[in-house]
Amino acid sequence: MSKSEYNNAFVEGLGIELEDVNEDLEFNSIEEWDSIGHMGLIAALEESFDISFETDDIVEYSSYKVGIEILKKYNVEIQ
């Protein structure tokens, strides 16, 4: 999958601008990525990549970079 699809999930899920999406994003590093924003992000990712996250992965999804690694478990490679 493309990095633009991944980035767009952050835009949609967190309600942020595309230029605010970067590899340094982490949970609670911006106002929009709080617990409610987190669930919006998870929902956007599940819809974008047609997957269903396990609970442990939802909890562990703590940053942009960690998310790429978690998605590999679901056969989603971000390039």
PEBEL-V507184 format. One line per field, one symbol per residue. ss: DSSP state (H for helix, E for strand, - for the rest). phi: phi as a letter, one per 30 degrees, with the letter a starting at -180 (. if undefined). A space follows every 10 residues. Layout:
BEGIN
ss: ???
phi: ???
END
This chain:
BEGIN
ss: --HHHHHHHH HHHH---HHH -----E---- ----HHHHHH HHHHHHHHH- ----HHHHHH --EHHHHHHH HH-------
phi: .ddddddddd dddcicdedd dadcdbeidb edccdddedd deddddddch bbddeedddd dcaeddeddd dddcicccb
END
